[in-house]
Amino acid sequence: MTYTPPKRASLPPPHVPMVAEDGTVTPDWYQFLLDQYQYSGMAGAKFPMWRTVALPGQSWGISNTLSQPGYANSGPGNFTFYSFISGSDFYLETKFALPSDYVPGSDLYAFVRWFPSNTDTGSCDWNMSVSPSKVGSVTPSPVSVSLEQAGGGTAYVEQVTSAQLSHSEGVLSPGDLLIAQLNRLGSSDAFTGAALLGESGFFYQAGPPGTIGRV
């Protein structure tokens, strides 16, 4: 039997005009694609595309000086999760660079995916603190964003909460390092169960992939 690979979809020749939904005619398809990512004052795109920097629970590291959560093997499927129990404050930390397709100066949203361990509907006080770091600049003090969310009332059903991240570092760019700390303030929130961490990270607005420089 001879295997015949499927045909690839082909792009039009470089100078074929393209027409946008608003009727705007662009001379060639490549410029048309770039135009879709053009930002006005770094505030928004014609067709914003969102991507995710998702950091699975166990990829977050423990703090050297702050209390860290233990592990739980009683969650969904009896898998292992970081378990942020009630009554105490627990912290995790991580560091990562903004991806090469991040649109400079555009919005970042922090998020947490988690599972409540019981049926309580009290509020679980997740927080994320972030310090953006730029090459050659002093790293600023962290800025915290609240990701507080009430338990859904059903044990081990996935929940997700997100909020826009603010910072004082000016315009962020691809390659800038984000130093992040995730915590649950279980000593003061109202959720009585353990909060099992699925993953946490950031939603970001993406443009054409690649950067001019390597950093």
C-alpha positions as CSV (number, residue, x, y, z in Angstrom):
1,M,0.0,0.0,0.0
2,T,1.3,3.4,-0.9
3,Y,0.9,6.2,1.5
4,T,-0.2,9.5,0.0
5,P,0.4,12.5,2.4
6,P,-2.4,15.1,2.5
7,K,-1.9,18.2,0.5
8,R,-0.8,21.3,2.4
9,A,-2.9,24.4,2.3
10,S,-1.1,27.0,0.3
11,L,-0.8,30.7,1.0
12,P,-1.7,33.1,-1.9
13,P,1.2,34.7,-3.8
14,P,2.7,37.6,-1.8
15,H,1.1,40.4,-3.8
16,V,-2.5,39.2,-3.9
17,P,-4.8,41.9,-2.5
18,M,-6.7,41.0,0.7
19,V,-10.0,42.5,1.8
20,A,-10.7,42.9,5.5
21,E,-14.2,42.7,7.1
22,D,-14.5,46.5,7.1
23,G,-13.8,46.6,3.3
24,T,-10.2,47.9,3.6
25,V,-8.1,46.6,0.8
26,T,-4.5,45.7,1.5
27,P,-2.1,45.2,-1.4
28,D,-0.6,41.9,-0.3
29,W,-1.6,39.1,2.1
30,Y,1.6,39.4,4.3
31,Q,0.9,43.0,5.0
32,F,-2.7,42.2,5.6
33,L,-1.7,39.7,8.3
34,L,0.6,42.2,10.0
35,D,-2.1,44.9,9.9
36,Q,-4.4,42.7,12.0
37,Y,-1.9,42.9,14.9
38,Q,-1.4,46.7,14.7
39,Y,-2.0,48.3,18.1
40,S,-3.2,51.8,18.7
41,G,-1.1,53.3,21.5
42,M,-0.4,49.8,22.7
43,A,-3.9,49.7,24.0
44,G,-5.7,47.2,21.8
45,A,-5.7,45.4,18.5
46,K,-8.1,45.1,15.6
47,F,-8.3,41.4,16.3
48,P,-6.6,40.7,19.6
49,M,-5.3,37.1,20.0
50,W,-4.8,35.7,23.5
51,R,-2.3,33.1,24.5
52,T,-1.4,31.5,27.8
53,V,1.7,31.0,29.9
54,A,0.4,28.1,31.9
55,L,2.5,26.9,34.8
56,P,1.4,23.6,36.2
57,G,1.1,23.4,39.9
58,Q,4.3,21.4,40.6
59,S,6.3,23.7,38.3
60,W,6.0,26.5,41.0
61,G,8.8,26.4,43.4
62,I,8.7,26.7,47.2
63,S,9.8,29.8,49.0
64,N,13.0,29.8,51.1
65,T,11.6,31.8,53.9
66,L,7.7,31.6,53.6
67,S,5.4,28.6,54.4
68,Q,4.8,26.4,51.5
69,P,1.8,24.1,50.9
70,G,1.9,20.4,51.3
71,Y,0.8,17.8,48.8
72,A,-2.6,16.1,48.6
73,N,-3.3,12.8,46.9
74,S,-7.1,12.8,47.5
75,G,-8.1,15.2,44.7
76,P,-9.6,14.4,41.3
77,G,-8.4,11.0,40.1
78,N,-6.3,10.7,43.2
79,F,-3.5,12.7,41.5
80,T,-1.0,14.8,43.4
81,F,-1.8,18.5,43.9
82,Y,-0.3,21.3,46.0
83,S,-2.9,21.6,48.8
84,F,-3.5,25.1,50.3
85,I,-5.3,24.2,53.4
86,S,-7.4,26.6,55.4
87,G,-6.2,28.3,58.6
88,S,-2.7,29.2,57.2
89,D,-1.0,31.3,54.6
90,F,1.0,29.4,52.0
91,Y,3.3,30.7,49.2
92,L,4.9,29.5,45.9
93,E,7.3,31.2,43.6
94,T,8.4,31.1,39.9
95,K,10.2,33.1,37.3
96,F,9.7,33.2,33.5
97,A,10.3,35.5,30.5
98,L,7.5,37.0,28.5
99,P,7.2,35.0,25.2
100,S,8.6,36.3,21.9
101,D,5.1,36.9,20.5
102,Y,3.9,39.1,23.4
103,V,2.8,42.5,22.2
104,P,4.8,45.2,23.9
105,G,2.8,47.2,26.4
106,S,-0.4,45.1,26.1
107,D,-2.5,43.7,29.0
108,L,-1.5,40.8,31.2
109,Y,-4.1,38.8,33.2
110,A,-3.0,36.5,36.1
111,F,-5.1,33.4,36.6
112,V,-5.5,30.4,38.9
113,R,-7.1,27.0,38.1
114,W,-8.0,25.2,41.3
115,F,-10.2,22.6,42.8
116,P,-12.1,23.0,46.1
117,S,-11.8,19.9,48.4
118,N,-15.3,20.3,49.9
119,T,-18.7,21.8,49.3
120,D,-18.1,25.1,51.1
121,T,-19.0,28.3,49.3
122,G,-16.8,30.7,51.3
123,S,-14.3,33.0,49.5
124,C,-10.9,31.6,48.8
125,D,-8.3,34.4,48.9
126,W,-5.8,33.7,46.1
127,N,-3.3,36.5,45.4
128,M,-0.4,36.9,43.0
129,S,2.5,39.3,43.4
130,V,4.7,40.1,40.4
131,S,7.9,42.1,39.8
132,P,8.8,42.6,36.2
133,S,12.6,42.7,35.6
134,K,14.3,44.4,32.6
135,V,17.9,43.9,31.6
136,G,20.0,46.8,33.0
137,S,17.2,48.1,35.3
138,V,16.6,47.8,39.0
139,T,13.8,45.3,39.6
140,P,10.8,47.1,41.2
141,S,8.9,46.1,44.3
142,P,6.2,43.5,43.5
143,V,2.6,44.5,42.8
144,S,-0.2,42.2,44.1
145,V,-3.4,41.4,42.3
146,S,-6.3,39.7,44.1
147,L,-7.7,36.5,42.5
148,E,-10.3,35.9,45.2
149,Q,-13.1,33.4,44.3
150,A,-15.8,31.7,46.2
151,G,-16.0,27.9,46.4
152,G,-18.5,26.6,43.8
153,G,-20.3,24.3,46.3
154,T,-19.2,21.0,44.7
155,A,-16.0,19.2,45.7
156,Y,-13.2,18.6,43.1
157,V,-14.9,20.6,40.3
158,E,-12.3,22.8,38.5
159,Q,-12.7,26.6,38.9
160,V,-10.7,29.4,37.3
161,T,-10.3,33.0,38.4
162,S,-8.4,35.8,36.7
163,A,-7.7,39.5,37.1
164,Q,-5.7,42.1,35.2
165,L,-2.1,42.6,36.4
166,S,-0.8,46.1,37.1
167,H,2.8,47.1,37.5
168,S,5.1,50.1,37.7
169,E,7.8,49.1,35.2
170,G,6.5,51.0,32.2
171,V,6.1,49.2,28.8
172,L,6.9,45.5,29.1
173,S,8.5,43.7,26.2
174,P,9.2,40.2,25.0
175,G,12.0,38.7,27.1
176,D,11.3,40.7,30.2
177,L,11.5,38.5,33.2
178,L,8.4,38.2,35.5
179,I,9.2,37.2,39.1
180,A,6.0,35.9,40.6
181,Q,4.7,34.7,43.9
182,L,1.3,32.9,44.4
183,N,-0.3,32.6,47.7
184,R,-3.6,31.7,49.5
185,L,-4.3,33.7,52.6
186,G,-6.0,30.8,54.3
187,S,-5.6,32.3,57.8
188,S,-8.1,35.1,57.0
189,D,-10.3,33.9,54.1
190,A,-13.7,32.3,54.5
191,F,-13.2,29.0,52.5
192,T,-13.1,26.1,54.9
193,G,-11.6,23.5,52.7
194,A,-8.3,22.9,51.0
195,A,-7.7,24.6,47.7
196,L,-5.9,22.2,45.3
197,L,-3.8,24.0,42.7
198,G,-4.2,22.8,39.2
199,E,-2.1,25.5,37.4
200,S,-1.5,29.2,37.5
201,G,-0.1,31.7,35.0
202,F,-0.9,34.5,32.7
203,F,-3.1,35.3,29.7
204,Y,-1.3,37.6,27.3
205,Q,-2.0,39.3,24.0
206,A,0.0,37.8,21.1
207,G,1.2,39.4,17.8
208,P,3.3,38.1,15.0
209,P,5.9,35.6,16.5
210,G,9.5,36.4,16.8
211,T,11.6,39.4,18.0
212,I,14.2,41.5,16.3
213,G,16.9,40.8,18.9
214,R,17.6,37.7,20.9
215,V,16.7,39.2,24.3
